[in-house]
């Protein structure tokens, strides 16, 4: 079999520029590979730290449960419990009042615009 060969002629300047571009591309690819390797190492390290953190959190949770079982439950007087409930009710009602006031104000402005 005979192959059809094509020869391309390049002058010296084009040849040097092409080699520079190829070498520059190779250097860029090597830098990218280095960055990817660093990223992989950092990612592995991050996952290790996360697993350690989860383990510590689980240990802390079990310790807290043990403490809750061991320590006596505080006795809160009924009067204080009633006061806390009233505070919560007051906060909720004040928010409702504020929203109702805003709604009324908006409706008033709408009525004025319709005139």
C-alpha positions in Angstrom: 0.0 0.0 0.0 1.2 3.4 -0.8 0.4 6.2 1.5 -0.3 9.7 0.4 2.0 11.9 2.4 1.6 15.6 2.6 4.5 17.7 3.6 3.8 21.2 5.1 6.6 23.7 5.0 7.0 26.0 8.0 9.5 28.8 8.2 11.7 28.9 11.3 9.7 31.5 13.1 6.4 29.6 12.7 8.1 26.5 13.9 9.5 28.2 17.0 6.1 29.8 17.8 4.3 26.5 17.4 6.8 24.7 19.7 6.4 27.5 22.3 2.6 27.2 22.2 2.8 23.4 22.6 5.2 23.7 25.5 3.1 26.4 27.1 0.0 24.2 26.8 1.9 21.3 28.4 3.0 23.5 31.3 -0.6 24.7 31.8 -1.8 21.1 31.8 0.8 20.1 34.4 -0.2 23.1 36.6 -3.9 22.1 36.3 -3.0 18.5 37.3 -1.1 19.8 40.3 -4.1 21.9 41.3 -6.4 18.9 40.9 -4.1 16.8 43.1 -4.0 19.5 45.8 -7.7 19.8 45.7 -8.1 16.0 46.1 -5.8 16.0 49.1 -7.7 19.0 50.6 -11.1 17.2 49.9 -9.9 14.0 51.6 -8.6 16.1 54.6 -12.0 17.9 54.8 -13.9 14.6 54.8 -11.7 13.3 57.6 -12.3 16.4 59.6 -16.0 16.1 59.0 -16.1 12.5 60.2 -14.1 13.5 63.3 -16.6 16.3 64.0 -19.6 14.0 63.6 -18.0 11.5 65.9 -17.3 14.2 68.5 -20.9 15.5 68.2 -22.3 12.0 68.8 -20.1 11.6 71.8 -21.2 15.0 73.1 -24.8 14.1 72.6 -24.4 10.8 74.5 -22.6 12.7 77.3 -25.5 15.2 77.5 -28.0 12.4 77.7 -26.1 10.8 80.5 -25.9 14.1 82.4 -29.7 14.7 81.9 -30.3 11.2 83.4 -27.9 11.8 86.4 -28.7 15.4 87.2 -32.0 16.2 89.1 -34.8 17.9 87.2 -35.3 21.5 88.3 -38.6 22.3 90.0 -40.0 25.4 88.4 -42.9 27.0 90.4 -46.2 27.2 88.7 -46.3 30.9 89.0 -43.1 31.2 86.9 -44.5 28.8 84.3 -47.6 31.0 84.1 -45.6 34.2 83.6 -43.5 32.6 80.8 -46.7 31.5 79.0 -48.2 35.0 79.2 -45.0 36.5 77.8 -45.3 34.2 74.8 -49.0 35.1 74.3 -48.1 38.8 74.5 -45.5 38.5 71.8 -47.8 36.7 69.5 -50.7 39.2 70.0 -48.4 42.2 69.5 -47.2 40.7 66.2 -50.8 40.2 65.1 -51.7 43.7 66.0 -48.8 45.1 64.1 -49.7 43.1 61.0 -53.4 44.2 61.3 -52.3 47.8 61.5 -50.1 47.5 58.5 -52.9 45.8 56.6 -55.4 48.6 57.5 -52.8 51.2 56.4 -52.3 49.5 53.0 -56.1 49.2 52.5 -56.5 52.9 53.4 -53.9 53.9 50.8 -55.6 51.7 48.2 -58.9 53.4 48.9 -57.3 56.8 48.5 -55.7 55.8 45.2 -59.1 54.6 43.9 -60.6 58.1 44.4 
